Every structure is written in C-alpha cells, then in structure tokens.
Amino acid sequence: MAMDAAALESLILDLHAIEAVKLGSFVLKSGIT
C-alpha cells in the first residue's frame, strides 16, 4: 500500500501534535510550568 508524500507528511504532523499534547498534559499534571 503506497502513500503519497502529502499523506505521509500529514501523518507525521499529526503524530507530532499528539506527542506535543501528551507532553503538555504531563507537564501541567506535574506542576512544572
């Protein structure tokens, strides 16, 4: 199953966004601001 560059880039950006949200939530829960 081939993916074009645009779809692959979109997937990567989505993954980065998810990781950023996870990290942000972790920092807030830890009380480190």
Z-matrix of the N, CA and C atoms (Angstrom, degrees):
N
C 1 1.464
C 2 1.524 1 109.45
N 3 1.311 2 115.28 1 114.10
C 4 1.463 3 120.36 2 -176.14
C 5 1.529 4 110.67 3 -89.99
N 6 1.325 5 115.39 4 140.65
C 7 1.466 6 120.61 5 174.92
C 8 1.517 7 108.40 6 -115.67
N 9 1.331 8 116.21 7 137.78
C 10 1.458 9 117.36 8 176.79
C 11 1.526 10 109.75 9 -78.94
N 12 1.316 11 115.77 10 166.39
C 13 1.465 12 120.76 11 -174.15
C 14 1.530 13 111.55 12 -60.76
N 15 1.326 14 116.99 13 -38.35
C 16 1.465 15 120.48 14 -178.02
C 17 1.527 16 111.08 15 -63.94
N 18 1.331 17 116.50 16 -42.67
C 19 1.465 18 120.23 17 179.91
C 20 1.522 19 110.22 18 -66.15
N 21 1.324 20 116.12 19 -41.27
C 22 1.457 21 120.53 20 -179.77
C 23 1.525 22 110.61 21 -64.64
N 24 1.326 23 116.34 22 -43.04
C 25 1.464 24 120.47 23 179.33
C 26 1.527 25 110.38 24 -63.37
N 27 1.324 26 116.17 25 -41.07
C 28 1.458 27 120.77 26 179.21
C 29 1.521 28 110.55 27 -61.71
N 30 1.334 29 116.20 28 -42.70
C 31 1.463 30 121.14 29 179.41
C 32 1.522 31 110.79 30 -61.59
N 33 1.333 32 115.98 31 -44.91
C 34 1.462 33 121.19 32 179.90
C 35 1.528 34 110.52 33 -61.99
N 36 1.337 35 116.16 34 -43.86
C 37 1.459 36 119.55 35 179.71
C 38 1.526 37 110.78 36 -63.54
N 39 1.338 38 116.26 37 -39.54
C 40 1.464 39 119.74 38 177.99
C 41 1.521 40 110.72 39 -61.91
N 42 1.331 41 116.74 40 -43.69
C 43 1.461 42 120.59 41 -179.88
C 44 1.524 43 110.98 42 -63.15
N 45 1.343 44 116.36 43 -41.33
C 46 1.463 45 119.86 44 178.44
C 47 1.527 46 110.35 45 -63.15
N 48 1.332 47 116.64 46 -40.37
C 49 1.464 48 120.77 47 -179.87
C 50 1.525 49 110.45 48 -63.23
N 51 1.339 50 116.20 49 -42.87
C 52 1.466 51 120.75 50 179.26
C 53 1.524 52 110.42 51 -62.21
N 54 1.326 53 117.01 52 -44.79
C 55 1.467 54 120.82 53 179.66
C 56 1.524 55 110.68 54 -63.11
N 57 1.342 56 116.66 55 -38.85
C 58 1.457 57 120.58 56 179.39
C 59 1.526 58 110.46 57 -63.52
N 60 1.333 59 116.33 58 -40.69
C 61 1.466 60 120.75 59 178.86
C 62 1.525 61 110.39 60 -66.04
N 63 1.332 62 116.77 61 -43.29
C 64 1.463 63 120.87 62 178.70
C 65 1.525 64 110.24 63 -60.40
N 66 1.327 65 116.48 64 -45.04
C 67 1.453 66 120.90 65 -178.86
C 68 1.523 67 110.31 66 -64.84
N 69 1.324 68 116.77 67 -43.04
C 70 1.458 69 121.13 68 178.92
C 71 1.518 70 111.50 69 -60.58
N 72 1.327 71 116.29 70 -43.08
C 73 1.461 72 120.75 71 179.66
C 74 1.520 73 110.62 72 -64.92
N 75 1.328 74 116.74 73 -40.61
C 76 1.457 75 121.37 74 179.46
C 77 1.525 76 110.41 75 -62.47
N 78 1.322 77 116.71 76 -44.03
C 79 1.463 78 120.96 77 -179.73
C 80 1.525 79 110.30 78 -63.08
N 81 1.327 80 117.03 79 -43.20
C 82 1.458 81 120.08 80 179.95
C 83 1.524 82 111.07 81 -63.99
N 84 1.330 83 117.51 82 -43.15
C 85 1.462 84 121.38 83 -179.50
C 86 1.522 85 111.17 84 -66.50
N 87 1.336 86 116.10 85 -30.30
C 88 1.459 87 120.38 86 -178.85
C 89 1.525 88 111.33 87 -77.44
N 90 1.331 89 116.56 88 -15.52
C 91 1.451 90 120.68 89 -179.79
C 92 1.513 91 112.57 90 81.71
N 93 1.328 92 116.99 91 11.55
C 94 1.463 93 121.04 92 178.57
C 95 1.519 94 108.16 93 -95.80
N 96 1.339 95 116.07 94 117.39
C 97 1.457 96 119.09 95 -178.51
C 98 1.507 97 111.03 96 -125.45
